[in-house]
Amino acid sequence: MSEGRFLHTMLRVGNLDRSIAFYTQLLGMTELRRRDVPDGKYTLVFLGYGDGNASGAGEIELTYNYGVEKYEMGTAFGHLAVGVPDVAAACEKVRAAGGKVTREAGPVKFGTTIIAFVEDPDGYKIELIQR
């Protein structure tokens, strides 16, 4: 098998504009590309840092299925992880925009790395890791 490369993680979202605003305005990602497929009744939006896959950073694919506003979260998915320079400041930015902080900034249990957890508008958990 040849060497693989991580490309993206797909998340189904209930409101595309709201989710794009969260990831771009609060987490600093950029919309890299978009594909609307009216015949399939869905829209794909790829977000990432820098130039996404071209820099090896990977991407998030937001999938909006026309007319579906909410999904069952399930119990298998854990979280996304995003490195940020200041976890406490990132939490305040999310909170100030009406977002949900589910674990305040502080050291990881039994360690020293500073982390926090926030939720995106659809309830997906995102671990913020100070880098």
C-alpha positions as CSV (number, residue, x, y, z in Angstrom):
1,M,0.0,0.0,0.0
2,S,1.3,3.4,-0.9
3,E,1.7,6.1,1.7
4,G,-1.6,7.8,2.5
5,R,-2.5,11.4,3.4
6,F,-5.3,12.8,5.6
7,L,-7.6,14.8,3.3
8,H,-10.7,15.9,5.3
9,T,-13.3,15.2,7.9
10,M,-17.0,15.6,6.9
11,L,-19.6,17.1,9.2
12,R,-23.3,17.3,8.4
13,V,-24.6,20.7,9.4
14,G,-28.2,22.1,9.7
15,N,-27.4,25.7,8.7
16,L,-24.5,26.3,6.4
17,D,-24.1,30.0,6.9
18,R,-24.1,29.7,10.7
19,S,-21.5,26.9,10.6
20,I,-19.2,28.7,8.1
21,A,-19.4,31.8,10.3
22,F,-18.3,29.7,13.4
23,Y,-15.3,28.1,11.7
24,T,-14.1,31.2,9.9
25,Q,-14.9,34.0,12.3
26,L,-14.3,32.2,15.6
27,L,-11.6,29.6,14.7
28,G,-9.9,31.5,11.9
29,M,-10.4,29.0,9.1
30,T,-10.8,30.0,5.4
31,E,-13.4,28.8,3.0
32,L,-11.3,27.0,0.4
33,R,-14.0,25.9,-2.1
34,R,-17.7,25.2,-2.4
35,R,-19.8,22.9,-4.5
36,D,-23.6,23.1,-4.8
37,V,-25.3,20.1,-6.2
38,P,-29.0,20.9,-6.8
39,D,-29.8,17.6,-8.4
40,G,-28.5,15.8,-5.3
41,K,-30.0,18.5,-3.0
42,Y,-26.8,19.2,-1.1
43,T,-24.0,21.7,-0.8
44,L,-20.4,21.0,0.2
45,V,-18.1,23.7,1.7
46,F,-14.4,22.9,2.4
47,L,-12.7,24.9,5.2
48,G,-9.2,24.9,6.5
49,Y,-6.1,26.8,7.4
50,G,-3.7,28.2,4.9
51,D,-4.3,26.4,1.6
52,G,-5.7,23.3,3.2
53,N,-4.6,20.0,1.7
54,A,-1.9,21.8,-0.4
55,S,-0.1,22.5,2.8
56,G,-0.8,19.1,4.3
57,A,-3.1,20.6,7.0
58,G,-6.3,18.7,6.1
59,E,-9.7,20.2,5.8
60,I,-13.2,20.1,7.2
61,E,-16.0,19.4,4.7
62,L,-19.3,20.9,5.8
63,T,-22.2,19.1,4.1
64,Y,-25.6,20.7,4.1
65,N,-28.5,18.5,2.8
66,Y,-31.3,20.7,1.7
67,G,-34.1,20.9,4.2
68,V,-32.3,19.0,7.0
69,E,-31.8,21.3,10.0
70,K,-30.7,18.8,12.7
71,Y,-28.9,15.5,13.1
72,E,-28.6,13.0,15.9
73,M,-25.1,13.3,17.3
74,G,-24.6,9.6,18.2
75,T,-21.9,8.4,20.6
76,A,-19.1,7.2,18.4
77,F,-17.6,10.6,17.3
78,G,-15.3,12.2,19.8
79,H,-14.1,15.6,18.8
80,L,-12.0,17.7,16.4
81,A,-8.8,19.3,17.7
82,V,-7.5,22.7,16.7
83,G,-4.2,24.3,17.8
84,V,-4.5,27.9,18.9
85,P,-1.9,30.3,20.4
86,D,-4.1,31.3,23.4
87,V,-6.8,28.8,24.5
88,A,-8.4,31.2,27.1
89,A,-8.7,34.0,24.5
90,A,-10.2,31.6,22.0
91,C,-12.8,30.5,24.6
92,E,-13.7,34.1,25.3
93,K,-14.1,34.8,21.6
94,V,-16.5,31.8,21.2
95,R,-18.4,32.8,24.4
96,A,-18.7,36.5,23.3
97,A,-20.3,35.3,20.0
98,G,-22.9,33.3,21.9
99,G,-21.0,30.0,21.5
100,K,-20.8,27.2,24.0
101,V,-17.7,26.5,26.1
102,T,-18.0,23.1,27.7
103,R,-14.6,22.9,29.4
104,E,-12.8,26.0,30.4
105,A,-9.1,26.6,29.6
106,G,-6.8,24.7,31.9
107,P,-4.2,22.0,32.1
108,V,-5.1,18.6,30.7
109,K,-5.8,16.0,33.5
110,F,-2.4,14.6,34.7
111,G,-0.5,16.9,32.4
112,T,0.5,20.5,31.7
113,T,-0.8,21.1,28.1
114,I,-3.5,23.8,28.2
115,I,-6.8,22.7,26.6
116,A,-10.5,23.6,26.5
117,F,-13.5,22.3,24.7
118,V,-16.1,24.3,22.8
119,E,-19.1,23.2,20.6
120,D,-19.9,24.4,17.1
121,P,-23.5,25.4,16.3
122,D,-24.5,21.8,15.5
123,G,-23.0,20.4,18.8
124,Y,-19.8,19.0,17.4
125,K,-17.1,19.1,20.1
126,I,-13.8,20.9,19.4
127,E,-10.8,20.6,21.6
128,L,-8.7,23.7,21.6
129,I,-5.0,23.0,22.3
130,Q,-2.5,25.7,23.2
131,R,0.4,25.7,20.7
